[in-house]
Amino acid sequence: MNSDNQKTENSRRSFIKNASMAMAGFYIVPRHVLGKGFVAPSDKLNIMGIGGGGKGYSDIMNSWNNGAENIGSIVDVDDRQAAKIVSKFPGATRYRDFRIALEKEKSIDAVIVSTPDHTHATIAMAAMSMGKHVYVQKPLTHDIFEARVLADAAKKYKVVTQMGNQGSSGDGVRQMQEWFNGGVIGKVHTVHVWTNRPVWPQGINYPVAKMDVPSELDWDLWLGPAPWREFNSAFVPFKWRGWWDYGTGALGDMGCHLLDPPVRVLGLGSPTEVECSVGSVFVKDWNPEYIPEGCPPSSIVNLKFDASSKNKSAVNLTWYDGGLRPPHPEGVDANEILGDPDGTNGAILIGTKGIMVCGTYGKTPKVFKNGKRVPESELPKPSIARVENGDNGHNYQWVKACKAGFGNMEVSSPFEYAGPFTETVLMGNLAIRSYMMRTTSSDGKLSFPGRKKLLWDGANMKITNFEEANQYVKREYRTGWKL
């Protein structure tokens, strides 16, 4: 072989060697080399779970995906609630205070927030400000102001976000979009949504008995930004949902699942007005100036929306909870069970050409026209991409998007959508809390000024015709806590 040929062969071998090394490096390059917010596809996402009991357990397990990812840290203020998930991941570092955990665990890529509603915003904001991707259980926040702030923060910090309304990843809501987009039911003007919640104590007087704090629980951390209260077992676990300081009632629990299909299908924006009635206004010891500190046992909330780019009609949407339900719509057989198979939860969209119904998460959607159910074979065929494993893939859709990096993969309920949507859901509670207010006029007469239609300026987050109601748009945090 002459010298020229030898040089050529050496160059070829050098090229192959260098190319092979480069390709190998593509798979093992450390995440910090790739830049903030990006994890190599072959790398495991390093996850911190904040809130390990109840829904937190399933959120962590679904995101871990049988070992495809790594659970690096588990944070919970209650050792009893955390015990089961901690036993699953003995190698994960354990904390009670999320602030200490975030400060110490520098290698964490993403954070799951599955705590009571009143702590969602403070935890999520702390994580996002440190460049962590976040998955936050529904409702996204405890009040409207927090929802607006988190949506803005997701854009600012360029992190992948997802709210835990898993039905938004399901096939059902996509079917409904395809059918509506195909003009099957025409323009929708009326929507009814109902739930059997609450299924926890609600509509009761605030407990006053003082109890000893269990040694396994850090009560001060559990309260977080909420006002200081003495511990009572009426709040934990799970029973916090019915108290305004911590939860958001039936609307916060199921509204994000049941209102998502009509809001998403119709492209609804911010409501323009809201009013409500409740099943009972409890008066502690018959004191007429007492304002209930808990959610009512049942309510009906009416929201109005302007026409949208998708639905060229104004919409009147009515929410029912506590076992209350809408009337069976005309044009649907009286024996037809609507919503879930047992009829306990559901949504009805009434249009100019037909009626569409669904159950929780948008499941089992159906269309009725001219008094009969339309066979699915006669409805528009699938045209919207499905999420792998549907609503069961909601957590892992977020995980994959985290690994792809901000802006490189769509998710079903990013804060860009979840923030404004949560504002709409919480508008109902704004009306309920205003309804339950009591004031005394200058002549000493007791009045219920909240029993009126509230007009909403969405751009400025403000009720324009009843100033007292605006105190519920943004709550005050306890000293030492901030957003």
C-alpha positions as CSV (number, residue, x, y, z in Angstrom):
1,M,0.0,0.0,0.0
2,N,1.5,3.3,-1.1
3,S,1.8,6.3,1.3
4,D,-1.3,8.1,-0.2
5,N,-3.5,5.0,0.3
6,Q,-2.1,4.5,3.8
7,K,-3.1,8.1,4.7
8,T,-6.5,7.6,3.3
9,E,-7.0,4.3,5.2
10,N,-5.8,6.0,8.4
11,S,-8.2,8.9,7.9
12,R,-11.1,6.6,7.3
13,R,-10.3,4.6,10.5
14,S,-9.9,7.8,12.5
15,F,-13.3,9.1,11.2
16,I,-15.0,5.8,12.1
17,K,-13.4,5.8,15.6
18,N,-14.3,9.4,16.3
19,A,-17.9,9.0,14.9
20,S,-18.4,5.9,17.1
21,M,-17.1,7.8,20.1
22,A,-19.4,10.7,19.3
23,M,-22.5,8.5,19.0
24,A,-21.6,6.7,22.3
25,G,-21.2,10.1,23.9
26,F,-24.7,11.1,22.7
27,Y,-26.2,8.4,24.9
28,I,-24.1,8.9,28.0
29,V,-23.5,12.7,28.0
30,P,-24.3,14.1,31.5
31,R,-27.5,16.1,31.8
32,H,-25.7,19.2,32.9
33,V,-23.9,19.4,29.6
34,L,-27.2,19.5,27.7
35,G,-28.3,22.6,29.4
36,K,-31.0,23.5,32.0
37,G,-34.3,21.7,31.6
38,F,-33.2,18.9,29.4
39,V,-32.6,15.3,30.3
40,A,-31.0,12.8,27.9
41,P,-33.7,10.4,26.6
42,S,-31.8,7.4,27.9
43,D,-31.3,9.0,31.3
44,K,-33.7,8.5,34.2
45,L,-35.6,11.5,35.3
46,N,-34.8,12.2,38.9
47,I,-38.1,12.9,40.7
48,M,-39.1,14.4,44.1
49,G,-42.5,13.5,45.3
50,I,-44.0,16.0,47.7
51,G,-47.1,14.5,49.4
52,G,-46.8,10.7,49.6
53,G,-50.2,9.6,50.8
54,G,-53.4,9.2,49.0
55,K,-53.2,10.6,45.5
56,G,-49.5,11.3,46.0
57,Y,-48.8,7.6,46.2
58,S,-50.4,6.9,42.8
59,D,-48.8,10.0,41.2
60,I,-45.3,8.9,42.3
61,M,-45.9,5.3,41.3
62,N,-47.3,6.3,37.9
63,S,-44.4,8.7,37.2
64,W,-41.8,6.1,38.3
65,N,-43.3,3.7,35.7
66,N,-41.9,0.4,37.0
67,G,-38.4,1.7,37.3
68,A,-38.1,3.7,34.1
69,E,-37.5,6.8,36.2
70,N,-35.9,7.4,39.6
71,I,-37.6,8.6,42.8
72,G,-34.8,10.5,44.5
73,S,-36.7,12.2,47.4
74,I,-40.0,11.8,49.2
75,V,-41.4,14.8,51.2
76,D,-44.4,14.6,53.5
77,V,-45.2,16.4,56.8
78,D,-47.0,13.2,58.1
79,D,-44.9,10.1,58.6
80,R,-48.1,8.0,58.7
81,Q,-49.2,9.1,55.2
82,A,-45.7,8.7,53.8
83,A,-45.1,5.2,55.3
84,K,-46.3,3.2,52.3
85,I,-44.5,5.1,49.6
86,V,-41.3,5.3,51.7
87,S,-41.3,1.5,52.0
88,K,-41.4,1.3,48.1
89,F,-38.3,3.5,47.7
90,P,-36.0,2.9,50.7
91,G,-33.1,4.6,48.8
92,A,-35.0,7.9,48.4
93,T,-34.0,10.7,50.8
94,R,-36.8,11.5,53.2
95,Y,-37.9,15.1,54.3
96,R,-40.8,16.8,56.0
97,D,-40.1,20.3,54.8
98,F,-40.2,20.8,51.1
99,R,-38.0,24.0,51.3
100,I,-35.1,22.0,52.9
101,A,-35.6,19.2,50.4
102,L,-35.4,21.5,47.4
103,E,-32.4,23.3,48.8
104,K,-30.4,20.1,49.5
105,E,-31.4,17.9,46.5
106,K,-29.6,19.7,43.7
107,S,-29.8,16.7,41.3
108,I,-33.6,16.7,41.2
109,D,-35.1,17.3,37.7
110,A,-38.8,17.3,38.4
111,V,-41.2,17.6,41.3
112,I,-44.7,16.1,41.9
113,V,-47.0,18.2,44.2
114,S,-49.8,16.1,45.7
115,T,-50.5,17.9,48.9
116,P,-53.8,19.6,50.1
117,D,-55.0,22.5,47.9
118,H,-53.8,25.3,50.2
119,T,-50.1,24.4,49.7
120,H,-50.0,23.7,46.0
121,A,-49.0,27.2,44.9
122,T,-46.2,27.9,47.4
123,I,-44.6,24.5,46.7
124,A,-44.9,24.7,42.9
125,M,-43.6,28.2,42.8
126,A,-40.5,27.3,44.9
127,A,-39.8,24.3,42.6
128,M,-40.3,26.3,39.3
129,S,-38.1,29.1,40.5
130,M,-35.3,26.6,40.9
131,G,-35.8,25.3,37.4
132,K,-37.6,22.1,38.3
133,H,-40.4,20.7,36.1
134,V,-43.6,20.4,38.1
135,Y,-46.7,18.2,38.2
136,V,-49.4,19.6,40.5
137,Q,-52.6,17.8,41.5
138,K,-55.9,19.5,40.8
139,P,-57.1,22.0,41.4
140,L,-53.9,23.8,40.4
141,T,-54.3,26.3,43.3
142,H,-56.4,27.3,46.2
143,D,-57.4,30.8,44.8
144,I,-57.7,32.6,41.5
145,F,-54.7,34.9,42.0
146,E,-52.4,31.9,42.6
147,A,-53.6,30.2,39.4
148,R,-52.7,33.4,37.4
149,V,-49.3,33.6,39.0
150,L,-48.4,30.0,38.4
151,A,-49.4,30.2,34.7
152,D,-47.1,33.2,34.3
153,A,-44.3,31.5,36.2
154,A,-44.3,28.4,34.0
155,K,-43.6,30.7,31.0
156,K,-41.0,32.7,32.9
157,Y,-39.0,29.7,34.2
158,K,-39.4,27.6,31.0
159,V,-40.3,24.4,32.8
160,V,-42.6,21.5,31.8
161,T,-45.9,21.6,33.7
162,Q,-48.9,19.4,34.1
163,M,-52.0,19.6,36.3
164,G,-53.4,16.3,37.6
165,N,-56.7,16.3,35.8
166,Q,-55.9,13.0,34.1
167,G,-59.0,12.9,32.0
168,S,-57.5,15.6,29.8
169,S,-55.2,12.9,28.4
170,G,-58.1,10.4,27.8
171,D,-59.6,9.3,24.5
172,G,-63.1,10.4,25.6
173,V,-62.5,14.2,25.5
174,R,-60.7,13.8,22.1
175,Q,-63.8,12.0,20.7
176,M,-66.0,14.8,22.0
177,Q,-63.7,17.3,20.3
178,E,-63.8,15.4,17.0
179,W,-67.6,15.1,17.1
180,F,-68.2,18.7,18.0
181,N,-65.6,20.0,15.5
182,G,-67.5,17.9,12.9
183,G,-70.7,19.9,13.5
184,V,-72.6,16.9,14.9
185,I,-74.5,18.8,17.7
186,G,-74.3,22.3,16.2
187,K,-73.6,25.4,18.4
188,V,-73.8,24.7,22.1
189,H,-75.8,27.1,24.2
190,T,-76.4,25.1,27.5
191,V,-74.2,22.9,29.6
192,H,-75.1,21.0,32.8
193,V,-72.4,19.3,35.0
194,W,-73.0,17.4,38.2
195,T,-71.3,15.3,40.9
196,N,-72.2,13.3,43.9
197,R,-69.4,15.0,45.9
198,P,-68.9,15.7,48.7
199,V,-68.3,12.3,50.1
200,W,-66.5,13.7,53.1
201,P,-67.8,15.7,56.1
202,Q,-69.0,19.1,54.8
203,G,-71.6,21.7,55.8
204,I,-70.7,21.3,59.5
205,N,-69.7,23.7,62.2
206,Y,-66.0,24.3,62.8
207,P,-64.5,22.0,65.4
208,V,-63.4,23.7,68.6
209,A,-62.1,20.8,70.7
210,K,-58.4,21.0,71.2
211,M,-56.4,17.8,70.5
212,D,-52.8,16.7,70.9
213,V,-50.8,16.8,67.7
214,P,-49.7,13.2,66.7
215,S,-46.0,12.8,67.0
216,E,-45.8,11.7,63.4
217,L,-47.2,15.0,62.1
218,D,-45.6,18.4,61.8
219,W,-48.8,20.4,62.2
220,D,-47.1,23.8,61.6
221,L,-45.8,22.6,58.2
222,W,-49.1,21.1,57.3
223,L,-50.8,24.4,57.8
224,G,-48.2,26.2,55.7
225,P,-49.6,29.5,54.5
226,A,-53.1,28.9,56.0
227,P,-54.0,30.7,59.3
228,W,-52.9,29.2,62.5
229,R,-55.4,26.8,64.0
230,E,-55.2,24.3,66.8
231,F,-54.9,20.7,65.5
232,N,-58.1,18.7,65.1
233,S,-58.5,15.3,63.5
234,A,-61.5,16.7,61.6
235,F,-58.9,18.1,59.1
236,V,-56.5,15.2,58.4
237,P,-56.2,13.1,56.4
238,F,-58.5,13.9,53.4
239,K,-61.2,15.6,55.5
240,W,-59.6,18.9,54.8
241,R,-61.4,19.3,51.5
242,G,-64.5,20.8,53.1
243,W,-62.8,23.6,55.0
244,W,-62.2,26.9,53.2
245,D,-58.7,27.4,54.8
246,Y,-57.4,24.2,53.2
247,G,-59.7,22.8,50.5
248,T,-61.9,24.0,47.7
249,G,-64.9,21.7,48.2
250,A,-66.7,19.6,45.7
251,L,-65.9,22.0,42.9
252,G,-62.2,21.8,43.5
253,D,-62.3,18.0,43.8
254,M,-64.4,17.1,40.8
255,G,-64.8,20.3,38.8
256,C,-61.3,19.9,37.2
257,H,-62.4,16.5,35.9
258,L,-66.0,17.2,34.9
259,L,-65.7,20.8,33.6
260,D,-62.7,20.1,31.5
261,P,-64.6,18.3,28.6
262,P,-67.0,21.2,28.0
263,V,-64.4,23.9,28.5
264,R,-61.9,22.2,26.2
265,V,-64.4,21.1,23.6
266,L,-66.1,24.5,23.3
267,G,-62.9,26.6,23.8
268,L,-64.5,28.6,26.6
269,G,-62.7,31.6,27.9
270,S,-63.1,33.4,31.2
271,P,-66.7,33.5,32.5
272,T,-68.4,36.9,32.5
273,E,-70.7,36.4,35.4
274,V,-71.5,33.9,38.2
275,E,-74.3,33.3,40.7
276,C,-75.2,30.4,43.0
277,S,-77.5,29.0,45.7
278,V,-76.5,26.6,48.4
279,G,-78.3,23.8,50.2
280,S,-77.9,25.3,53.7
281,V,-76.2,28.2,55.4
282,F,-75.2,27.0,58.8
283,V,-75.3,29.5,61.7
284,K,-73.1,28.6,64.7
285,D,-75.2,28.7,67.9
286,W,-77.8,30.7,65.9
287,N,-75.4,33.7,65.8
288,P,-76.6,35.6,62.7
289,E,-73.1,37.2,62.2
290,Y,-71.3,33.9,62.0
291,I,-69.7,33.2,58.6
292,P,-69.4,29.5,57.8
293,E,-65.8,28.3,57.7
294,G,-66.6,25.3,55.7
295,C,-68.2,24.5,52.3
296,P,-71.9,23.9,52.1
297,P,-73.4,20.4,51.8
298,S,-74.7,21.2,48.3
299,S,-74.7,24.0,45.8
300,I,-75.8,25.0,42.3
301,V,-73.6,27.5,40.5
302,N,-74.4,29.2,37.2
303,L,-71.6,30.5,35.0
304,K,-72.0,32.5,31.7
305,F,-69.5,32.6,28.9
306,D,-69.3,34.6,25.7
307,A,-69.1,32.9,22.3
308,S,-65.7,31.5,21.5
309,S,-63.8,31.0,18.3
310,K,-64.8,27.3,18.4
311,N,-68.4,27.8,19.5
312,K,-70.3,30.7,18.0
313,S,-72.8,30.9,20.8
314,A,-72.9,32.3,24.3
315,V,-73.0,29.5,26.9
316,N,-74.9,29.1,30.1
317,L,-73.2,26.5,32.3
318,T,-74.7,25.1,35.5
319,W,-72.8,23.1,38.1
320,Y,-74.6,20.9,40.6
321,D,-73.1,19.1,43.6
322,G,-74.1,17.4,46.8
323,G,-76.4,14.9,45.0
324,L,-78.3,17.7,43.1
325,R,-78.8,16.9,39.4
326,P,-80.0,18.7,36.3
327,P,-83.3,17.6,34.7
328,H,-83.2,14.9,32.1
329,P,-82.9,16.7,28.7
330,E,-85.7,16.7,26.1
331,G,-84.7,14.5,23.2
332,V,-83.1,11.8,25.3
333,D,-85.0,8.6,26.2
334,A,-86.2,8.8,29.8
335,N,-84.6,5.5,30.7
336,E,-81.1,6.5,29.4
337,I,-78.6,6.7,32.2
338,L,-76.4,9.8,31.6
339,G,-72.9,10.4,32.7
340,D,-71.1,7.7,34.6
341,P,-72.6,4.2,34.5
342,D,-74.3,4.8,37.8
343,G,-75.3,8.4,36.9
344,T,-73.4,9.9,39.9
345,N,-71.3,12.3,37.8
346,G,-71.5,13.7,34.3
347,A,-71.8,16.5,31.8
348,I,-74.5,17.4,29.2
349,L,-73.8,19.7,26.2
350,I,-77.0,20.9,24.5
351,G,-76.6,22.2,21.0
352,T,-78.7,23.4,18.1
353,K,-78.5,20.1,16.3
354,G,-78.2,17.6,19.1
355,I,-77.0,16.6,22.6
356,M,-73.6,15.2,23.7
357,V,-73.0,13.7,27.2
358,C,-70.1,12.1,29.0
359,G,-69.1,10.8,32.4
360,T,-66.1,11.6,34.6
361,Y,-62.9,12.4,32.7
362,G,-64.9,12.7,29.5
363,K,-65.4,8.9,29.5
364,T,-68.2,7.1,27.6
365,P,-69.3,10.0,25.5
366,K,-72.6,9.7,23.6
367,V,-74.5,11.8,21.1
368,F,-78.3,12.0,20.8
369,K,-80.3,13.5,17.9
370,N,-84.0,13.4,17.2
371,G,-84.7,11.4,20.3
372,K,-82.3,8.6,19.5
373,R,-78.7,7.8,20.3
374,V,-76.4,8.2,17.3
375,P,-74.3,5.0,16.7
376,E,-70.6,5.7,17.0
377,S,-70.1,4.3,13.5
378,E,-72.0,7.3,12.1
379,L,-69.9,9.9,14.0
380,P,-66.7,11.5,12.8
381,K,-63.7,9.2,12.8
382,P,-60.6,9.8,15.0
383,S,-58.5,12.7,13.8
384,I,-56.8,14.0,17.0
385,A,-53.7,12.2,18.2
386,R,-54.2,10.0,21.3
387,V,-52.1,10.0,24.4
388,E,-50.4,6.7,25.0
389,N,-52.5,4.8,27.6
390,G,-55.0,7.6,27.7
391,D,-55.7,9.1,31.2
392,N,-53.6,6.3,32.6
393,G,-50.6,7.8,30.8
394,H,-51.1,11.4,32.1
395,N,-48.2,11.2,34.5
396,Y,-45.9,9.6,32.2
397,Q,-46.8,12.0,29.4
398,W,-45.4,14.7,31.7
399,V,-42.3,12.6,32.4
400,K,-41.5,12.2,28.7
401,A,-42.0,15.9,28.1
402,C,-39.6,16.7,31.0
403,K,-37.0,14.5,29.4
404,A,-37.6,16.2,26.0
405,G,-37.1,19.6,27.5
406,F,-39.3,22.7,27.7
407,G,-41.1,23.5,24.4
408,N,-40.2,20.2,22.7
409,M,-43.3,18.2,23.5
410,E,-47.0,19.0,24.2
411,V,-48.8,17.9,27.3
412,S,-52.5,17.7,27.9
413,S,-52.9,20.1,30.8
414,P,-49.9,22.6,31.0
415,F,-50.3,25.5,33.3
416,E,-50.9,27.7,30.2
417,Y,-54.2,25.9,30.0
418,A,-54.6,24.7,33.6
419,G,-54.2,28.2,35.1
420,P,-57.1,29.9,33.3
421,F,-59.1,26.7,33.6
422,T,-58.6,26.6,37.4
423,E,-59.7,30.3,37.6
424,T,-63.0,29.3,35.9
425,V,-63.5,26.4,38.3
426,L,-62.7,28.6,41.4
427,M,-65.2,31.2,40.2
428,G,-67.9,29.0,41.5
429,N,-66.3,29.1,45.0
430,L,-66.0,32.8,44.8
431,A,-69.8,32.9,44.3
432,I,-70.5,30.4,47.1
433,R,-68.3,32.2,49.6
434,S,-69.9,35.5,48.7
435,Y,-73.3,34.0,49.0
436,M,-72.6,32.9,52.5
437,M,-71.4,36.3,53.7
438,R,-73.4,38.3,56.3
439,T,-73.2,42.0,56.8
440,T,-75.1,44.5,58.9
441,S,-76.5,47.6,57.3
442,S,-76.4,51.1,58.9
443,D,-79.8,50.6,60.3
444,G,-78.7,47.4,62.1
445,K,-80.5,45.0,59.8
446,L,-78.8,41.7,58.8
447,S,-78.4,41.1,55.1
448,F,-77.0,38.5,52.7
449,P,-75.4,40.8,50.0
450,G,-73.8,37.9,48.2
451,R,-77.1,36.6,47.0
452,K,-76.7,38.3,43.7
453,K,-75.2,37.9,40.3
454,L,-71.5,38.7,40.3
455,L,-70.0,40.4,37.3
456,W,-66.4,39.3,36.5
457,D,-63.6,41.3,34.8
458,G,-61.3,38.4,34.0
459,A,-58.4,40.5,32.7
460,N,-58.2,42.3,36.0
461,M,-59.3,39.5,38.2
462,K,-62.0,41.5,39.8
463,I,-65.7,41.4,40.6
464,T,-67.0,44.7,39.4
465,N,-70.3,45.0,41.2
466,F,-69.6,43.6,44.8
467,E,-66.3,44.7,46.2
468,E,-66.6,42.5,49.3
469,A,-66.3,39.4,47.1
470,N,-62.8,40.3,45.9
471,Q,-61.3,39.3,49.2
472,Y,-61.7,35.7,48.0
473,V,-59.8,36.3,44.8
474,K,-56.5,36.4,46.7
475,R,-56.1,35.1,50.2
476,E,-53.7,36.4,52.9
477,Y,-50.7,34.2,53.8
478,R,-49.7,33.4,57.3
479,T,-46.5,35.3,58.5
480,G,-43.4,33.5,57.2
481,W,-45.0,32.2,54.0
482,K,-45.0,33.8,50.6
483,L,-45.7,33.0,47.0
